Amino acid sequence: MEKNITCKIIRTLAVLRENNGYTKELRVVSWNDGAPKLDLHEWTPEGRCCKGVTLTDDESRALLQGLTEYFAEVDADDEG
C-alpha cells in the first residue's frame, strides 16, 4: 500500500545554492503532520523534494557542535 507523504514548510532558514531553478535549502519542515524538524534538501523548480536529510533537534545540535569545532580548527590553521 502506497502512502502519500505530506510536507509542510514551516520556515526557510537559508538558500545554500541555486542552479537552473533547483535549490538546496535549509528549512524547518513538518513531514506527515509530525513535529517540525530541521531539513536540508534539494528542491526542483516545481517544488518537489530531492536528495537530502532531515534532523531532529538533538541531531541538529550535535551537527552544530561538530561544525563549530571544525571551523574553529580551520580558522586557527588559516591564521597560523
KEBAMAR-889168 format. One record per residue: residue in three letters; x, y, z of N, C-alpha, C in turn; residue number from 1. Coordinates in pm, 1 decimal. Layout:
+---------+----------+----------+----------+----------+----------+----------+----------+----------+----------+-----+
| residuo |      n.u |      n.v |      n.w |     ca.u |     ca.v |     ca.w |      c.u |      c.v |      c.w | num |
+---------+----------+----------+----------+----------+----------+----------+----------+----------+----------+-----+
|     Ala |        X |        Y |        Z |        X |        Y |        Z |        X |        Y |        Z | NUM |
...
+---------+----------+----------+----------+----------+----------+----------+----------+----------+----------+-----+
//
This chain:
+---------+----------+----------+----------+----------+----------+----------+----------+----------+----------+-----+
| residuo |      n.u |      n.v |      n.w |     ca.u |     ca.v |     ca.w |      c.u |      c.v |      c.w | num |
+---------+----------+----------+----------+----------+----------+----------+----------+----------+----------+-----+
|     Met |     83.3 |   -117.5 |      0.0 |      0.0 |      0.0 |      0.0 |     88.2 |    124.3 |      0.0 |   1 |
|     Glu |     65.6 |    213.4 |    -91.7 |    145.2 |    334.3 |   -105.2 |     89.4 |    444.4 |    -16.1 |   2 |
|     Lys |    177.6 |    507.7 |     59.5 |    137.9 |    614.4 |    149.9 |    175.2 |    749.1 |     88.9 |   3 |
|     Asn |     83.2 |    844.3 |     93.6 |    113.9 |    979.5 |     49.1 |    197.4 |   1048.3 |    155.6 |   4 |
|     Ile |    305.1 |   1109.1 |    113.5 |    391.9 |   1182.3 |    204.8 |    356.2 |   1329.4 |    195.8 |   5 |
|     Thr |    331.4 |   1389.6 |    312.3 |    299.1 |   1531.8 |    313.3 |    415.3 |   1609.9 |    372.7 |   6 |
|     Cys |    428.1 |   1732.7 |    325.9 |    537.1 |   1819.4 |    367.7 |    480.5 |   1959.3 |    389.6 |   7 |
|     Lys |    493.2 |   2008.2 |    513.4 |    451.4 |   2145.2 |    542.5 |    576.6 |   2224.3 |    578.5 |   8 |
|     Ile |    609.6 |   2321.8 |    494.4 |    726.2 |   2405.3 |    518.3 |    688.1 |   2510.7 |    622.3 |   9 |
|     Ile |    753.3 |   2505.1 |    737.0 |    727.0 |   2598.2 |    845.9 |    804.1 |   2728.4 |    823.1 |  10 |
|     Arg |    930.8 |   2712.7 |    784.1 |   1016.6 |   2830.7 |    767.8 |   1139.1 |   2794.5 |    684.5 |  11 |
|     Thr |   1180.0 |   2882.9 |    597.0 |   1304.9 |   2867.1 |    522.9 |   1412.4 |   2945.5 |    597.1 |  12 |
|     Leu |   1519.8 |   2876.7 |    635.8 |   1627.7 |   2940.3 |    710.4 |   1737.5 |   2993.5 |    618.7 |  13 |
|     Ala |   1768.0 |   2919.8 |    509.7 |   1874.6 |   2962.5 |    418.7 |   1862.1 |   2890.3 |    285.7 |  14 |
|     Val |   1891.8 |   2962.3 |    179.0 |   1907.4 |   2901.6 |     46.6 |   2057.6 |   2891.2 |     24.9 |  15 |
|     Leu |   2108.9 |   2768.6 |     22.4 |   2252.8 |   2747.2 |     13.4 |   2305.1 |   2754.3 |   -129.0 |  16 |
|     Arg |   2219.8 |   2714.1 |   -223.0 |   2263.4 |   2712.3 |   -363.6 |   2141.0 |   2714.6 |   -452.5 |  17 |
|     Glu |   2156.1 |   2778.0 |   -569.6 |   2052.5 |   2773.3 |   -672.4 |   2120.2 |   2748.0 |   -806.2 |  18 |
|     Asn |   2063.5 |   2654.3 |   -883.7 |   2120.0 |   2619.4 |  -1013.3 |   2006.6 |   2575.3 |  -1106.0 |  19 |
|     Asn |   1980.7 |   2652.5 |  -1209.3 |   1875.4 |   2621.7 |  -1307.2 |   1740.0 |   2599.4 |  -1241.9 |  20 |
|     Gly |   1709.2 |   2677.0 |  -1138.6 |   1580.9 |   2664.7 |  -1071.4 |   1579.5 |   2565.3 |   -957.4 |  21 |
|     Tyr |   1678.2 |   2476.1 |   -952.0 |   1691.2 |   2382.9 |   -840.2 |   1757.8 |   2456.2 |   -725.2 |  22 |
|     Thr |   1709.9 |   2434.1 |   -603.6 |   1768.7 |   2498.5 |   -487.7 |   1804.8 |   2395.2 |   -381.9 |  23 |
|     Lys |   1907.8 |   2426.9 |   -305.8 |   1941.2 |   2348.5 |   -186.5 |   1910.1 |   2441.5 |    -70.3 |  24 |
|     Glu |   1814.7 |   2398.6 |     14.9 |   1764.5 |   2487.1 |    118.7 |   1764.4 |   2421.1 |    255.5 |  25 |
|     Leu |   1791.9 |   2503.5 |    356.1 |   1778.1 |   2462.7 |    494.8 |   1645.0 |   2517.4 |    543.0 |  26 |
|     Arg |   1557.9 |   2426.8 |    584.7 |   1422.5 |   2465.4 |    623.7 |   1382.5 |   2395.2 |    752.6 |  27 |
|     Val |   1276.9 |   2447.1 |    813.4 |   1207.9 |   2376.8 |    920.7 |   1082.8 |   2319.4 |    856.4 |  28 |
|     Val |   1066.9 |   2186.0 |    862.7 |    961.2 |   2117.4 |    789.6 |    890.1 |   2018.0 |    880.9 |  29 |
|     Ser |    760.2 |   2006.1 |    860.8 |    681.9 |   1901.8 |    925.9 |    646.8 |   1798.2 |    819.6 |  30 |
|     Trp |    696.5 |   1676.2 |    836.6 |    666.0 |   1566.9 |    744.5 |    550.9 |   1485.5 |    802.3 |  31 |
|     Asn |    449.2 |   1461.2 |    720.8 |    334.0 |   1379.3 |    760.1 |    271.3 |   1426.4 |    891.7 |  32 |
|     Asp |    258.7 |   1557.4 |    905.8 |    198.1 |   1621.2 |   1023.3 |    272.8 |   1590.7 |   1152.8 |  33 |
|     Gly |    400.6 |   1553.8 |   1142.7 |    481.4 |   1527.0 |   1260.5 |    541.5 |   1654.1 |   1317.2 |  34 |
|     Ala |    621.4 |   1637.7 |   1420.3 |    689.9 |   1751.3 |   1481.8 |    785.3 |   1814.2 |   1380.2 |  35 |
|     Pro |    794.5 |   1946.7 |   1378.5 |    886.8 |   2013.2 |   1285.9 |   1031.3 |   1970.5 |   1312.5 |  36 |
|     Lys |   1106.6 |   1954.2 |   1203.5 |   1246.7 |   1913.7 |   1211.1 |   1327.9 |   2000.0 |   1116.3 |  37 |
|     Leu |   1458.2 |   2005.8 |   1141.8 |   1549.1 |   2075.9 |   1053.0 |   1568.6 |   1990.0 |    928.5 |  38 |
|     Asp |   1560.1 |   2050.9 |    813.4 |   1556.8 |   1977.0 |    687.4 |   1651.2 |   2042.1 |    587.6 |  39 |
|     Leu |   1742.1 |   1964.6 |    531.7 |   1833.8 |   2012.5 |    427.7 |   1812.9 |   1925.2 |    304.6 |  40 |
|     His |   1748.3 |   1982.2 |    202.7 |   1716.4 |   1908.3 |     80.9 |   1735.2 |   1995.8 |    -42.0 |  41 |
|     Glu |   1749.3 |   1928.8 |   -155.4 |   1737.9 |   1996.5 |   -283.9 |   1591.4 |   1995.2 |   -323.3 |  42 |
|     Trp |   1549.6 |   2100.4 |   -391.2 |   1411.7 |   2113.9 |   -436.3 |   1410.9 |   2146.7 |   -584.2 |  43 |
|     Thr |   1318.4 |   2084.9 |   -657.0 |   1303.9 |   2110.9 |   -800.2 |   1233.6 |   2244.9 |   -819.8 |  44 |
|     Pro |   1238.6 |   2299.0 |   -942.2 |   1165.0 |   2422.8 |   -969.2 |   1014.2 |   2407.6 |   -944.0 |  45 |
|     Glu |    961.9 |   2284.1 |   -953.0 |    819.3 |   2258.2 |   -929.6 |    787.6 |   2239.6 |   -781.8 |  46 |
|     Gly |    890.4 |   2243.0 |   -695.9 |    868.5 |   2229.4 |   -552.7 |    873.1 |   2087.7 |   -500.4 |  47 |
|     Arg |    923.0 |   1993.3 |   -580.9 |    936.8 |   1855.4 |   -533.9 |   1070.0 |   1838.2 |   -462.7 |  48 |
|     Cys |   1068.5 |   1754.1 |   -361.3 |   1185.5 |   1727.8 |   -278.7 |   1275.3 |   1624.6 |   -346.3 |  49 |
|     Cys |   1405.8 |   1649.5 |   -343.7 |   1505.4 |   1555.3 |   -395.9 |   1590.5 |   1504.9 |   -280.0 |  50 |
|     Lys |   1715.8 |   1474.9 |   -308.0 |   1806.6 |   1421.9 |   -207.0 |   1823.2 |   1518.5 |    -90.6 |  51 |
|     Gly |   1840.1 |   1460.8 |     28.0 |   1864.0 |   1544.8 |    143.8 |   1857.5 |   1467.4 |    272.0 |  52 |
|     Val |   1848.2 |   1542.5 |    381.8 |   1847.4 |   1483.2 |    515.1 |   1756.0 |   1565.3 |    606.3 |  53 |
|     Thr |   1689.4 |   1495.4 |    697.6 |   1605.5 |   1558.3 |    798.3 |   1662.5 |   1521.9 |    934.8 |  54 |
|     Leu |   1676.5 |   1622.7 |   1022.2 |   1740.6 |   1603.3 |   1151.8 |   1649.9 |   1646.3 |   1266.0 |  55 |
|     Thr |   1652.3 |   1568.9 |   1374.6 |   1582.7 |   1608.8 |   1496.7 |   1660.3 |   1723.4 |   1561.1 |  56 |
|     Asp |   1602.8 |   1784.5 |   1664.4 |   1673.1 |   1891.8 |   1735.2 |   1804.9 |   1842.0 |   1794.2 |  57 |
|     Asp |   1804.2 |   1723.2 |   1854.3 |   1927.4 |   1668.6 |   1911.8 |   2033.5 |   1645.3 |   1805.4 |  58 |
|     Glu |   1993.8 |   1589.6 |   1691.5 |   2088.2 |   1567.3 |   1581.4 |   2140.5 |   1699.8 |   1528.2 |  59 |
|     Ser |   2053.4 |   1798.9 |   1519.3 |   2093.4 |   1931.2 |   1469.6 |   2194.0 |   1996.9 |   1563.0 |  60 |
|     Arg |   2171.5 |   1984.3 |   1692.8 |   2264.3 |   2041.6 |   1790.9 |   2401.2 |   1971.2 |   1785.1 |  61 |
|     Ala |   2400.9 |   1840.2 |   1766.4 |   2527.3 |   1766.2 |   1753.6 |   2600.6 |   1809.4 |   1626.2 |  62 |
|     Leu |   2527.2 |   1829.6 |   1517.6 |   2586.5 |   1877.3 |   1393.2 |   2645.4 |   2017.0 |   1412.4 |  63 |
|     Leu |   2571.3 |   2105.9 |   1477.5 |   2619.9 |   2241.2 |   1503.6 |   2748.7 |   2237.3 |   1584.9 |  64 |
|     Gln |   2753.1 |   2153.9 |   1687.1 |   2873.6 |   2142.9 |   1769.2 |   2991.5 |   2094.5 |   1685.1 |  65 |
|     Gly |   2968.1 |   1993.2 |   1603.4 |   3074.5 |   1941.8 |   1517.8 |   3123.3 |   2045.0 |   1418.2 |  66 |
|     Leu |   3031.7 |   2118.8 |   1356.4 |   3070.4 |   2221.9 |   1260.5 |   3144.7 |   2337.3 |   1327.6 |  67 |
|     Thr |   3099.3 |   2374.9 |   1446.9 |   3165.5 |   2482.3 |   1521.3 |   3309.5 |   2444.5 |   1552.0 |  68 |
|     Glu |   3330.3 |   2321.9 |   1598.2 |   3465.5 |   2275.2 |   1628.4 |   3550.0 |   2267.0 |   1501.9 |  69 |
|     Tyr |   3492.3 |   2216.9 |   1394.2 |   3564.9 |   2204.4 |   1267.3 |   3611.3 |   2341.3 |   1217.8 |  70 |
|     Phe |   3521.2 |   2438.8 |   1215.0 |   3557.7 |   2569.5 |   1161.8 |   3651.9 |   2645.2 |   1254.7 |  71 |
|     Ala |   3646.6 |   2618.8 |   1384.1 |   3743.3 |   2678.7 |   1476.0 |   3883.7 |   2628.0 |   1442.3 |  72 |
|     Glu |   3894.3 |   2498.1 |   1411.5 |   4023.7 |   2440.9 |   1372.6 |   4070.1 |   2496.3 |   1237.6 |  73 |
|     Val |   3979.8 |   2503.6 |   1141.7 |   4015.5 |   2556.2 |   1009.2 |   4061.4 |   2700.5 |   1020.0 |  74 |
|     Asp |   3988.9 |   2781.0 |   1098.0 |   4025.9 |   2920.9 |   1114.0 |   4161.2 |   2934.3 |   1183.5 |  75 |
|     Ala |   4187.2 |   2848.5 |   1282.8 |   4316.8 |   2851.5 |   1351.9 |   4429.3 |   2813.5 |   1255.5 |  76 |
|     Asp |   4406.0 |   2715.3 |   1168.9 |   4507.6 |   2675.6 |   1070.4 |   4532.7 |   2787.3 |    970.8 |  77 |
|     Asp |   4428.1 |   2860.4 |    930.5 |   4443.4 |   2970.2 |    834.8 |   4523.8 |   3085.6 |    894.0 |  78 |
|     Glu |   4513.8 |   3104.3 |   1024.8 |   4584.3 |   3212.7 |   1091.0 |   4731.2 |   3178.1 |   1117.3 |  79 |
|     Gly |   4759.0 |   3045.7 |   1128.7 |   4892.4 |   3003.9 |   1170.1 |   4982.5 |   2981.4 |   1057.2 |  80 |
+---------+----------+----------+----------+----------+----------+----------+----------+----------+----------+-----+
//
